[in-house]
Amino acid sequence: MKVATSTSGIVVLIGSMLLVSASAASNMPLALATDDAGLSADFHAASCPQLEIIVRAAVQAARAVNVQVTAGLLRIFFHDCLPEGCDASILLEPELSTGPNQSLQKNAVDLIEAIRAKVHAACGPTVSCADIIALATRDAVALAGGPMFAMPLGRTDSLEGADDVSMLPGPDSDVDSLLTIFNSRALSDPADLVALSGGHTVGKASCGFIRNNDQFSQSLVKQCNASPSKKQSLDTITPDVFDNKYFVALKARHGVFVSDQGLADHPRTSGLVTTFAANQTAFFAQFAKSFVKMSSIPGPAGEIRRNCFRPNNRVDMDAGSFGAVADE
């Protein structure tokens, strides 16, 4: 996948199906028919029947150490999928250490490779890093209180990373620009943008990206001036829980990014913000639908990497881990 991104990149997600809350269905994702990208929820049922058990256990253990791994995985998923498809190119150089990807969460990046090693030890090299990113992110969302849903599988990993990271929207993007970007990726329903932006309910921001145009945002700036290294929660109500409080905060004009608060003001998105703020079930349903939709954006034909940080023709080289990142 040839990725294009820009400054810090917002976190977003997509899909198509019914769903239930994580508390009610943490072990029973709903069935999903084979999608248009040739993916299916039972793709690995015969070759790796324990796949989802392995992934979920690893994510649960990682969250026990650092709950912010959920936000880290969401950002990896978005940075990988939106530009040109979900193919784990985000884990290859030069893409991995270019532009906004330099601040991907180290724990989350290394978790993907750690899960890959466990899965391949159990099943052989049958599951791609791209599938692991999708599954791990879904499970992290569910374990944080969000929806649990069936995930179509069968992706392959790209053979190279991208050196152009100029397409991902930044935190100061206006809604019209965001809608245009999403539409270019066949995410033409404004509900995709709004629901996936709801992934910010567990996100945090560096002080330099906070808007500064009203009393609330100026109060955040004062906090930043007092503690410049401290990150600000994008959901100011329940920052570590995946719920609809991000939208409640937007209704109260407590959006941290320009791109967030704009959703509550734009005529094509404001009604959705109101709906999701009032109805968490509606938000969860659309989030699951939109997450799967984004996860199904195809990348170019690739391979099943034997190390997520190296294409197979370089797998014998020292892969190490991704270290040039900021903690989140």
Secondary structure as GFF3:
##gff-version 3
##sequence-region A 1 328
A	DSSP	beta_strand	20	21	.	.	.	ID=ss1
A	DSSP	alpha_helix	22	25	.	.	.	ID=ss2
A	DSSP	alpha_helix	51	65	.	.	.	ID=ss3
A	DSSP	alpha_helix	69	84	.	.	.	ID=ss4
A	DSSP	three_ten_helix	89	91	.	.	.	ID=ss5
A	DSSP	three_ten_helix	95	97	.	.	.	ID=ss6
A	DSSP	three_ten_helix	99	103	.	.	.	ID=ss7
A	DSSP	alpha_helix	106	123	.	.	.	ID=ss8
A	DSSP	alpha_helix	129	143	.	.	.	ID=ss9
A	DSSP	beta_strand	147	148	.	.	.	ID=ss10
A	DSSP	alpha_helix	175	184	.	.	.	ID=ss11
A	DSSP	alpha_helix	190	197	.	.	.	ID=ss12
A	DSSP	three_ten_helix	198	202	.	.	.	ID=ss13
A	DSSP	beta_strand	204	205	.	.	.	ID=ss14
A	DSSP	three_ten_helix	207	209	.	.	.	ID=ss15
A	DSSP	alpha_helix	215	226	.	.	.	ID=ss16
A	DSSP	beta_strand	232	233	.	.	.	ID=ss17
A	DSSP	alpha_helix	245	251	.	.	.	ID=ss18
A	DSSP	alpha_helix	258	261	.	.	.	ID=ss19
A	DSSP	three_ten_helix	262	264	.	.	.	ID=ss20
A	DSSP	alpha_helix	270	278	.	.	.	ID=ss21
A	DSSP	alpha_helix	280	295	.	.	.	ID=ss22
A	DSSP	three_ten_helix	312	314	.	.	.	ID=ss23
###
